[in-house]
């Protein structure tokens, strides 16, 4: 995810990026690549972006104690790694936690953001600029809400991909080829989502506008969610993901 975000940042944000990765061989476009923290010498930075696995935090982060400028901050995309844990590993700096999702890789992501109480406007604005370069940024006022962002947006692409897969399969059952079914379904999903975004109208209103009494859409909608089962299923889906996110803290 760190690499995917970087590809968007270097295109849209005026900043100098340095990557520290002992295993990366090819230098990312628009960024400097170093192998170890010692290679930085006495250089200091405004923002340290933590893009490592959560289980590596306690071992790796303390080595970066001299990397940040005195007014610098930590931004972390390490899933489930709390502000408290980050501050313990690297004390004395504000923290902004980021929960991005997969479409950030193409500049169409949604990210949840949470800042520690000592984070200033400059810190928050800097992180927001980065995440808006990769899509949409949504601030939350409580750290627990990031786990809820995970349930809705972080894991959300998986739900959408599964719905699309099932929809394509249903279209094939009606006699369309795999290619035809994909084009019909993905075009319909894309156009419908764009219509919601561009008109700003409520999805319920748009649904009603395409639903004639006793027509084909009404028949389909009755089968899809006439008894509210789809609504209940999506509520159960996000609740299950949230509970699992809490377990993984």
Secondary structure as UniProt FT lines:
FT   HELIX           2..12
FT   STRAND          17..20
FT   TURN            22..23
FT   TURN            29..30
FT   STRAND          31..34
FT   HELIX           37..40
FT   TURN            41..42
FT   STRAND          45..50
FT   HELIX           54..56
FT   HELIX           57..60
FT   HELIX           61..64
FT   TURN            65..67
FT   STRAND          68..76
FT   TURN            79..80
FT   HELIX           83..89
FT   TURN            91..92
FT   STRAND          94..99
FT   HELIX           102..106
FT   STRAND          109..115
FT   TURN            117..118
FT   HELIX           121..132
FT   TURN            133..134
FT   STRAND          135..139
FT   HELIX           144..149
FT   HELIX           150..154
FT   HELIX           156..173
FT   TURN            174..175
FT   HELIX           178..199
FT   HELIX           203..209
FT   TURN            213..214
FT   HELIX           216..225
FT   TURN            226..227
FT   HELIX           229..247
//
